[in-house]
């Protein structure tokens, strides 16, 4: 018997994580139809495999546009929202914070409010047949601020954002929480550690390292390179989002991490070592023995958090999720993807 299609709104699905998530989600759930609302800013990637799927539609638009959102909910009878759309580059938030406040705060509010009005009759009361409709807000561990040498972020850690980016994400998290508490909207929040993998924008750390190394350019490392992050392979994150969206308890937050703590310098050195093995011909062309010779330390950015580390026990125990990729295996897959893309561009 043919299953009725369920229409889900994914915001920001042309971004890094969203563009990995959509093909995964469509592949796993044959009864889902995804409407991808994306502003298609500089960070968007349109060269993604979901384009050929007949259960996918890309809509160019701004999440701050209430009329557009109301039209999409009505036109497609949206039954779920997975909200990726956000400005996310910390350096950009330092130079132009207003864009982050508008997109991450006002935009999240607008999507939330349209969903509430479409799904609910009144506070605490869903419309008939809409009881299962859910709003999943994708957030970051940066809302918690910075850790010292020990300790982990848990879902009970107080928010202490240190950049305009993380402050805008913290504000959006709290707005989502308020819609559960005040209106009874079925919401979940997930806060993940640093993602890496295929399709990440060139401005981010790992793509920057790979790109500059292959070009024989200086590889910049902020400060002394000892800032520590918990590195999560993007497909592991997609699988975690799937678990939270379907199985997470309404009104709850779930931290997503994988205990892969590494300093920025270690990340750079590891990538250089892996590239040394697979691109030795490039080393000869550049005239160096190792890509690590290209590393240079540069002035640290303002408010650079020292360490992030996630306690993922809640999602692991409640939702039976655990990261599958090790840091090295994930990096090898990431490097292979960028090398293949470079080969395709040449050919």
PADRENVEX-266592 format. One line per 4 residues: number of its first residue (from 1); for each residue y, x, z of C-alpha. Coordinates in nm, 4 decimals. Each point is the difference from the previous one (the first is absolute). Layout:
NUM> Y,X,Z  ...
This chain:
1> 0.0000,0.0000,0.0000  0.3418,0.1370,-0.1005  0.2213,0.0868,0.2970  0.3561,-0.1290,0.0140
5> 0.2512,0.2810,-0.0482  0.2094,0.0894,0.3052  0.3473,0.1257,-0.0886  0.1272,0.2875,0.2132
9> 0.3492,0.1469,-0.0170  0.0050,0.3789,0.0243  0.3496,0.1443,0.0332  0.0689,0.3551,-0.1150
13> -0.3364,0.0242,-0.1697  0.1277,0.2505,-0.2569  0.0622,0.2545,0.2759  -0.2418,0.2678,0.1144
17> -0.2174,-0.1904,0.2479  0.0336,-0.3360,-0.1724  -0.1076,0.1411,-0.3367  -0.3171,0.1335,0.1616
21> -0.0572,-0.3169,0.1998  0.0243,-0.2565,-0.2802  -0.2853,0.1354,-0.2186  -0.2159,0.0368,0.3110
25> 0.0751,-0.3547,0.1154  -0.0514,-0.1602,-0.3408  -0.3261,0.1884,-0.0410  -0.1344,-0.1192,0.3329
29> 0.1116,-0.3643,-0.0038  -0.0643,-0.1854,-0.3297  0.1706,-0.3176,0.1282  0.3359,0.1678,0.0675
33> 0.2927,-0.0104,-0.2401  0.2809,0.2428,0.0828  0.3675,-0.0519,-0.0736  0.1669,0.3397,0.0361
37> 0.3721,-0.0335,0.0744  0.1640,0.3384,-0.0445  0.3587,0.1053,-0.0587  -0.1292,0.2868,-0.2165
41> 0.2266,0.2627,0.1517  -0.0305,0.3719,-0.0728  -0.3128,0.0148,0.2214  -0.1953,-0.2595,-0.2001
45> -0.3043,0.1030,-0.2016  -0.0840,-0.2308,-0.2901  -0.2865,0.2102,-0.1355  -0.2599,-0.1679,0.2188
49> -0.3435,-0.1485,-0.0745  0.0650,-0.3532,0.1293  0.2135,-0.0794,-0.3054  -0.3084,-0.0942,-0.2030
53> -0.1346,-0.2459,0.2586  0.0482,-0.3673,-0.0865  0.0408,-0.0818,0.3704  0.3146,0.2071,0.0309
57> 0.3630,-0.0616,-0.0853  0.2970,0.2308,0.0505  0.3332,-0.1638,0.0741  0.3099,0.2188,0.0001
61> 0.2282,-0.1096,0.2804  0.1619,0.0714,0.3353  -0.1548,-0.1153,0.3281  0.3530,-0.0884,0.1135
65> 0.0164,-0.2656,-0.2742  -0.0889,-0.3198,0.1888  0.0138,-0.2235,-0.3077  -0.2499,0.2177,-0.1840
69> -0.2342,0.0069,0.2984  0.0170,-0.3778,0.0415  -0.0763,-0.0408,-0.3700  -0.3050,0.2309,0.0237
73> -0.1385,-0.1823,0.3041  0.0384,-0.3351,-0.1734  -0.1156,0.1125,-0.3456  -0.3172,0.1727,0.1221
77> -0.0634,-0.1786,0.3297  -0.0061,0.3323,0.1860  -0.2547,0.0054,0.2855  0.0477,0.3518,0.1321
81> 0.2531,0.2844,0.0030  -0.0689,0.3724,0.0232  0.3411,0.1586,0.0411  0.0233,0.3629,-0.1143
85> 0.3506,-0.0063,-0.1475  0.2243,0.2512,0.1763  0.2247,0.2971,-0.0502  -0.1994,0.2798,0.1604
89> 0.1374,0.3490,-0.0659  0.1553,0.1377,0.3194  0.2333,0.2431,-0.1764  0.1425,-0.2841,-0.2096
93> 0.0553,-0.2101,0.3125  0.2131,0.2780,0.1452  0.2283,0.0132,-0.3048  0.0070,-0.3765,-0.0758
97> -0.1146,-0.2064,0.3018  0.1503,-0.3292,-0.1202  -0.2648,-0.0437,-0.2686  -0.2717,0.0326,0.2644
101> 0.1551,-0.2611,0.2272  0.0374,-0.2467,-0.2856  -0.3493,0.0370,-0.1465  -0.2041,0.0635,0.3125
105> 0.1772,-0.2359,0.2405  0.1653,-0.2722,-0.2085  -0.2800,0.0053,-0.2569  -0.2760,-0.0378,0.2594
109> 0.1891,-0.2854,0.1656  0.0386,-0.1795,-0.3338  -0.3688,0.0212,-0.0925  -0.1001,-0.1078,0.3512
113> 0.2344,-0.2949,0.0047  -0.1047,-0.1268,-0.3416  -0.3671,0.0253,0.1027  0.0674,-0.1911,0.3235
117> 0.1863,-0.2770,-0.1780  -0.2685,-0.0363,-0.2658  -0.3038,0.0093,0.2323  0.1252,-0.1715,0.3147
121> 0.1323,-0.3444,0.0918  0.1548,0.1064,0.3306  -0.0402,0.2718,0.2648  -0.3665,0.0214,0.0913
125> -0.1116,-0.2445,-0.2711  -0.1334,0.1025,-0.3403  -0.0023,-0.2383,-0.2950  -0.3385,-0.1506,-0.0852
129> -0.2212,0.2462,-0.1926  0.2300,0.2956,0.0782  -0.1406,0.0911,0.3419  -0.1624,0.3196,-0.1282
133> 0.3115,0.1344,-0.1699  0.0954,0.3394,0.1399  0.2866,0.2512,-0.0178  -0.1081,0.3666,0.0256
137> 0.2840,0.2451,0.0573  -0.0698,0.3626,-0.0974  0.1860,0.2426,0.2264  -0.0049,0.3603,0.1179
141> -0.0730,0.2127,0.3057  0.3553,0.1374,-0.0273  0.1293,-0.3026,0.1939  -0.1382,0.1651,0.3151
145> 0.2179,0.3091,-0.0290  -0.1302,0.3468,0.0737  -0.2849,0.1296,0.2172  -0.0218,0.3211,0.1974
149> -0.2942,0.2366,-0.0257  -0.2410,-0.2542,0.1509  -0.0441,-0.3762,-0.0030  -0.0569,-0.2689,-0.2626
153> 0.1876,-0.3044,-0.1252  -0.1678,-0.3224,0.1110  0.0947,-0.3585,-0.0753  0.1700,-0.0064,0.3433
157> 0.2213,0.3042,-0.0665  0.3680,-0.0896,0.0295  0.2006,0.0117,-0.3212  0.2384,0.2974,-0.0215
161> 0.0923,0.0551,-0.3665  0.1985,0.3126,-0.0832  0.1106,-0.0499,-0.3624  0.1706,-0.2859,-0.1844
165> -0.3292,-0.0513,-0.1862  -0.2141,-0.0330,0.3120  0.2671,-0.2091,0.1721  0.0000,-0.2448,-0.2923
169> -0.3792,-0.0238,0.0143  0.0075,-0.0523,0.3768  0.2502,-0.2824,-0.0471  -0.2201,-0.1634,-0.2628
173> -0.3046,0.0265,0.2295  0.1907,-0.1798,0.2756  0.1132,-0.2752,-0.2360  -0.3628,-0.0565,-0.1030
177> -0.1017,-0.0104,0.3660  0.2714,-0.2559,0.0737  -0.1267,-0.2314,-0.2725  -0.3412,-0.0049,0.1650
181> 0.1433,-0.0510,0.3477  0.2642,-0.2580,-0.0948  -0.1549,-0.1932,-0.2883  -0.3704,0.0734,0.0298
185> -0.0086,0.1536,-0.3481  -0.3345,0.1705,-0.0575  0.1113,0.3637,-0.0164  -0.1637,0.3389,0.0364
189> 0.1620,0.3440,-0.0050  -0.1610,0.3317,-0.0852  0.1619,0.3357,0.0771  -0.1559,0.2880,-0.1885
193> 0.0307,0.3754,0.0153  0.1095,0.2134,-0.2976  -0.1755,-0.1008,-0.3218  -0.0951,0.2271,-0.2886
197> -0.2003,-0.0412,-0.3171  0.0313,-0.1002,-0.3676  0.3201,-0.1598,-0.1361  0.2313,0.1244,0.2762
201> 0.3594,0.0569,-0.1098  0.1015,0.3576,-0.0786  0.2604,0.0060,0.2803  -0.2666,-0.0081,0.2739
205> -0.1409,0.3156,0.1609  -0.3449,0.0360,-0.1559  0.0999,-0.0849,-0.3599  0.2967,0.2352,0.0391
209> -0.2280,0.2853,0.1065  -0.2380,-0.0553,-0.2913  0.2756,-0.0428,-0.2579  0.2021,0.3036,0.1066
213> -0.3049,0.2237,0.0383  -0.1243,-0.0785,-0.3502  0.3501,0.0603,-0.1385  0.0277,0.3335,0.1789
217> 0.3012,-0.1232,0.1963  0.0944,0.0637,0.3629  -0.1884,-0.2347,0.2388  0.2497,-0.1061,0.2712
221> -0.1193,-0.0525,0.3595  0.2395,-0.1533,0.2531  0.0794,0.2081,0.3106  -0.2969,0.2049,0.1160
225> -0.2546,-0.2391,-0.1520  -0.1428,-0.0954,0.3386  0.0779,-0.3737,-0.0243  -0.3339,-0.1772,0.0402
229> -0.1231,-0.3156,-0.1723  -0.3243,-0.1984,0.0013  -0.1033,-0.0086,-0.3683  -0.1702,-0.3152,-0.1340
233> -0.1547,-0.0237,-0.3476  0.1524,-0.2974,-0.1788  -0.3274,-0.1767,-0.0897  -0.1057,0.0154,0.3670
237> 0.3312,-0.1677,0.0809  -0.0639,-0.2686,-0.2635  -0.3347,-0.0794,0.1582  0.1657,-0.0214,0.3417
241> 0.2622,-0.2423,-0.1345  -0.2831,-0.2130,-0.1368  -0.1601,-0.0156,0.3480  0.3263,-0.0793,0.1776
245> 0.1000,-0.2677,-0.2516  -0.3333,-0.1802,0.0199  -0.1173,0.0672,0.3549  0.3001,0.1026,0.2124
249> 0.1050,-0.2270,0.2837  0.3175,-0.1981,-0.0680  0.3082,0.1516,0.1601  -0.1655,0.3400,0.0485
253> 0.0902,0.3471,-0.1210  -0.2570,0.2576,-0.1093  0.0573,0.3749,-0.0217  -0.1740,0.1668,-0.2947
257> -0.0721,0.3717,0.0242  -0.2880,0.2414,-0.0417  0.0450,0.2880,0.2460  0.0921,0.2400,-0.2795
261> 0.2881,0.1753,0.1742  0.1424,0.2915,-0.1945  0.3301,0.1843,-0.0090  0.2031,-0.0125,-0.3186
265> -0.0580,0.3724,-0.0427  -0.3769,-0.0468,0.0270  0.0161,-0.2751,-0.2636  0.1942,0.2262,-0.2367
269> -0.2340,0.2947,0.0567  -0.3111,-0.2147,-0.0456  0.1252,-0.1414,-0.3302  0.0929,0.3479,-0.1200
273> -0.3504,0.1221,0.0874  -0.1663,-0.2858,-0.1885  0.2256,0.0572,-0.3019  -0.0836,0.3717,0.0082
277> -0.3644,-0.0973,-0.0586  0.0503,-0.2428,-0.2867  0.3105,0.1395,-0.1732  -0.0522,0.3760,0.0079
281> 0.1141,0.0137,-0.3626  0.3391,-0.1373,0.1073  0.0292,0.2744,0.2632  -0.0318,0.2632,-0.2725
285> 0.2625,-0.1754,-0.2112  0.2444,-0.0118,0.2908  -0.0821,0.3560,0.1045  -0.1098,-0.0571,0.3601
289> -0.3294,0.0301,0.1876  0.0324,-0.3251,0.1976  0.2171,-0.3100,-0.0202  0.0772,0.0620,0.3686
293> 0.2347,0.2783,-0.1144  0.2365,-0.2767,-0.1163  0.0493,-0.1430,0.3527  0.3542,0.0257,0.1393
297> 0.1397,-0.1409,0.3241  0.3183,-0.2065,-0.0376  0.2482,-0.1584,0.2411  -0.1610,-0.2825,0.1947
301> 0.1200,-0.3554,-0.0616  0.1965,-0.1841,0.2734  -0.2073,-0.1927,0.2541  -0.3300,0.1366,-0.1307
305> -0.2710,-0.1404,0.2292  -0.2312,0.2704,0.1338  -0.3361,-0.1742,0.0162  -0.1664,-0.3297,-0.0865
309> -0.3562,-0.0810,0.1026  -0.1768,-0.3351,-0.0042  -0.2493,-0.1488,0.2422  -0.2042,-0.2195,-0.2374
313> -0.2480,-0.1246,0.2629  0.1180,-0.3617,-0.0282  -0.0681,-0.0389,-0.3714  -0.3176,0.2039,0.0270
317> -0.1480,-0.2096,0.2803  0.1362,-0.3459,-0.0842  -0.0189,0.0096,-0.3786  -0.2754,0.2564,-0.0612
321> 0.2142,0.2292,-0.2149  -0.0062,0.3773,-0.0140  0.1428,0.2473,-0.2491  -0.2608,0.1322,-0.2416
325> 0.1806,0.3003,-0.1499  0.0455,0.3301,0.1769  0.3299,0.1758,-0.0560  -0.1584,0.2547,-0.2346
329> -0.1973,-0.2555,-0.2041  0.3070,-0.2220,-0.0327  0.2161,0.2934,-0.1075  -0.2546,0.1048,-0.2634
333> 0.0028,-0.3530,-0.1476  0.3792,-0.0038,0.0089  0.0344,0.3372,-0.1712  -0.2566,-0.1011,-0.2650
337> 0.2036,-0.3138,-0.0767  0.3237,0.1955,-0.0471  -0.1741,0.2649,-0.2111  -0.1545,-0.2686,-0.2206
341> 0.3392,-0.1629,-0.0407  0.1503,0.3331,-0.1001  -0.2758,0.0491,-0.2594  0.0531,-0.3494,-0.1406
345> 0.3747,0.0629,-0.0263  -0.0603,0.3198,-0.1980  -0.2469,-0.1706,-0.2326
